[in-house]
């Protein structure tokens, strides 16, 4: 009989940009992650369901339903699950302040880590000039991105046949295009500025599918990545240490970014979370 893999236990987990309802969603790997991780809080930081894609063509395999059921099960079993809708699942923004199946819906939220850092959690599309001022361009970009994901699947089938590991074509293209690199930097700086205005220590977001933890002029910028290209999540350990994990195809986590706790570990009960007031 095979020994059961013990769960990885964290204080908090942040995941975003799952894009359920698209062929690029890596639901199987996300299910593996959800099955063997436990946390007191689980933040769903937007673009969990891709309403844009579902409006154009319906795609909803059983694994996507399994992800939803797994999230609901975690909420029933005592995990505090907070859903912060993004631009792709903006249909849920009208329900902020409501709880469905134990999952809370909020515009944004302030999370306090075990070592006392206050982090503003939001999806981030509100500070994307393309989404704000050129929505048609955002839809064109979404089409081009999905085309890159289709090509990505074929590239990786060939790589697997040749014995090579998974490689993200779309992520490679983003980091090689000068304008894309500039866009990412400007997005990160904009989010850091928002955190500074809200008088918190940092920000946790998603939206741009680029996992990162870094200091921007004294503000901690964290992006938990995505479950389309990189299969990443951000976790908080019991002492407040923050880490970005990439879930590998073999079902094991790989640490790609980490920062230590700000000071000696505080009691794990020292958690204060305040749902921010909804905008009018």
C-alpha positions in Angstrom: 0.0 0.0 0.0 1.4 3.4 -1.0 2.0 5.8 1.9 -0.2 8.9 1.7 1.7 12.1 1.1 1.4 14.3 4.1 -0.1 17.7 3.4 1.9 20.9 3.2 0.6 23.2 6.0 0.7 27.0 5.6 -0.8 29.9 7.5 -2.1 31.5 4.3 -2.2 30.7 0.5 -2.8 33.1 -2.4 -3.7 31.8 -5.9 -5.0 33.7 -8.9 -5.5 33.6 -12.7 -6.8 30.0 -12.8 -9.0 30.8 -15.8 -11.4 27.9 -15.4 -13.4 27.6 -18.6 -10.3 27.8 -20.9 -8.3 25.0 -22.5 -5.1 26.6 -21.1 -6.2 26.1 -17.5 -4.0 23.5 -15.7 -6.8 22.2 -13.5 -5.2 18.8 -12.8 -2.0 20.4 -11.4 -4.1 22.8 -9.3 -6.2 19.9 -7.9 -2.9 18.2 -6.9 -1.9 21.4 -5.1 -5.2 21.8 -3.4 -5.3 18.2 -2.2 -2.0 18.2 -0.4 -2.0 21.7 1.0 -3.8 23.1 4.0 -4.1 26.6 5.3 -6.2 28.7 7.7 -6.8 31.2 4.9 -7.0 30.8 1.1 -7.2 33.9 -1.1 -8.6 33.6 -4.6 -7.1 36.7 -6.2 -9.2 37.1 -9.3 -9.6 35.5 -12.8 -10.7 32.2 -11.2 -13.4 31.7 -13.9 -12.8 33.1 -17.3 -16.2 34.7 -18.1 -14.7 36.4 -21.3 -13.9 33.0 -22.8 -17.1 31.3 -21.7 -19.2 34.0 -23.3 -17.6 33.2 -26.7 -17.6 29.4 -26.4 -18.5 27.0 -23.6 -15.7 24.8 -22.3 -16.1 23.2 -18.9 -14.6 19.7 -18.4 -15.1 17.7 -15.2 -11.7 18.8 -13.8 -12.8 22.4 -13.8 -15.9 21.4 -11.8 -13.7 19.4 -9.5 -11.7 22.6 -8.7 -14.8 24.5 -7.7 -16.0 21.6 -5.6 -12.6 21.3 -3.9 -12.6 25.0 -3.0 -16.2 24.7 -1.6 -15.1 21.7 0.4 -12.2 23.6 1.9 -14.6 26.4 3.0 -16.9 23.8 4.6 -14.1 22.2 6.5 -13.0 25.5 8.2 -10.6 27.2 5.8 -11.5 30.9 5.4 -11.8 31.3 1.6 -11.9 34.9 0.2 -12.6 35.5 -3.4 -11.6 38.8 -4.9 -13.0 38.9 -8.5 -10.7 40.0 -11.4 -11.5 41.4 -14.8 -12.2 38.0 -16.4 -14.7 37.1 -13.6 -16.0 40.7 -13.1 -19.6 39.3 -13.1 -19.0 38.4 -9.4 -18.1 42.0 -8.4 -21.7 42.8 -7.9 -21.8 40.3 -5.1 -19.1 41.7 -2.9 -19.9 41.4 0.8 -21.9 38.2 0.1 -20.9 34.6 0.9 -21.6 31.7 -1.4 -21.1 28.2 0.0 -18.8 29.7 2.7 -16.7 31.6 0.2 -16.6 35.3 0.9 -16.6 37.8 -1.9 -14.7 41.1 -1.5 -13.4 44.0 -3.6 -10.1 43.8 -1.7 -8.8 42.9 1.7 -6.0 43.7 4.1 -4.2 40.7 5.5 -1.8 40.8 8.4 1.0 38.3 8.4 2.2 36.4 11.5 5.1 38.9 11.8 2.9 42.0 11.6 3.1 43.0 8.0 -0.1 44.5 6.5 -0.7 43.4 2.9 -3.4 44.8 0.6 -4.8 41.9 -1.5 -6.4 42.8 -4.8 -6.5 41.4 -8.4 -4.8 44.5 -9.9 -6.7 45.0 -13.2 -8.0 48.3 -11.8 -4.5 49.7 -12.3 -3.9 48.3 -15.8 -4.3 51.2 -18.3 -5.1 48.8 -21.1 -8.1 47.3 -19.2 -9.2 50.8 -18.0 -8.9 52.8 -21.2 -8.7 50.5 -24.1 -11.0 47.5 -23.4 -11.0 46.5 -27.0 -7.3 46.2 -26.9 -7.5 44.0 -23.8 -9.8 41.6 -25.8 -7.4 41.6 -28.7 -4.5 40.8 -26.3 -6.6 38.0 -24.7 -7.1 36.5 -28.2 -3.4 36.7 -28.9 -2.5 35.3 -25.5 -4.8 32.3 -26.0 -3.2 31.7 -29.4 0.2 31.6 -27.7 -1.2 29.1 -25.2 -2.3 26.8 -28.1 1.1 27.0 -29.7 2.6 26.4 -26.2 0.7 23.0 -25.9 2.1 21.8 -29.3 5.6 22.9 -28.4 5.5 21.0 -25.1 4.2 17.9 -26.7 7.2 17.8 -28.9 9.5 18.6 -26.0 8.0 15.8 -23.9 8.5 13.4 -26.8 12.2 14.4 -26.9 12.6 14.1 -23.1 12.7 17.8 -22.3 10.9 19.4 -19.3 7.9 21.8 -19.6 8.7 25.3 -20.9 6.4 28.2 -21.3 6.5 29.8 -24.7 4.1 32.6 -23.7 6.1 33.6 -20.6 9.3 33.6 -22.7 7.7 35.9 -25.3 6.5 38.3 -22.7 9.9 38.6 -21.1 11.6 39.1 -24.5 9.4 41.8 -25.8 10.7 45.2 -24.6 7.2 46.7 -24.3 6.0 43.8 -22.2 8.9 44.2 -19.8 8.2 47.9 -19.5 4.5 47.1 -18.9 5.3 44.7 -16.1 7.6 47.2 -14.4 5.0 50.0 -14.6 2.3 47.7 -13.3 4.4 46.7 -10.3 5.2 50.3 -9.5 1.5 51.3 -9.8 0.5 48.6 -7.3 3.3 49.6 -4.9 2.0 53.2 -5.1 -1.5 52.1 -4.2 -0.1 50.2 -1.2 1.7 53.3 -0.1 -1.4 55.4 -0.4 -3.4 52.9 1.7 -0.6 53.0 4.4 0.1 49.3 4.3 3.4 47.4 4.1 2.8 45.7 0.8 0.5 44.4 -1.8 -0.5 40.9 -3.1 -2.0 40.8 -6.6 -2.3 38.7 -9.8 -3.5 39.7 -13.2 -0.2 39.9 -15.2 0.7 36.2 -14.8 4.2 37.0 -13.6 5.1 35.7 -10.1 7.3 38.0 -8.1 8.3 39.1 -4.6 10.4 42.2 -4.4 10.9 45.4 -2.5 9.9 48.6 -4.4 11.1 51.7 -2.4 10.1 50.1 0.9 6.9 48.5 -0.2 6.7 44.7 -0.5 5.3 43.9 -4.0 4.0 40.3 -4.3 2.4 38.7 -7.4 1.2 35.1 -7.0 1.5 34.3 -10.7 -1.0 32.0 -12.4 -2.3 28.5 -13.2 -2.1 28.7 -16.9 1.6 29.1 -17.7 3.6 28.8 -14.5 1.4 27.0 -11.9 2.5 29.2 -9.0 1.0 30.2 -5.7 2.2 32.4 -2.8 2.2 31.0 0.7 2.8 32.3 4.2 4.5 30.1 6.6 3.6 30.0 10.3 6.3 32.5 11.2 5.3 35.0 8.5 7.8 34.0 5.9 6.5 34.5 2.4 7.3 32.2 -0.5 6.3 31.7 -4.1 6.0 28.0 -5.0 5.8 26.5 -8.5 3.9 23.3 -8.6 5.8 20.9 -10.7 4.3 18.1 -12.9 5.6 15.5 -10.5 3.4 16.9 -7.8 6.1 18.6 -5.7 6.6 22.3 -5.0 9.7 24.2 -6.2 10.5 27.4 -4.4 11.2 30.3 -6.8 11.0 33.3 -4.5 11.1 33.8 -0.7 11.6 36.4 1.9 12.2 35.8 5.6 9.9 37.0 8.4 10.4 40.6 9.4 11.3 39.7 13.0 11.1 36.7 15.4 8.0 34.7 14.8 4.8 36.1 16.3 2.0 33.9 17.7 0.1 32.3 14.9 -3.1 33.8 16.3 -2.0 37.3 15.6 -4.1 37.7 12.4 -6.2 40.7 11.7 -8.0 40.9 8.4 -10.3 43.7 7.5 -12.5 43.6 4.4 -12.1 47.0 2.8 -15.2 49.1 2.4 -16.9 48.7 -1.0 -16.7 51.6 -3.4 -19.9 53.3 -4.3 
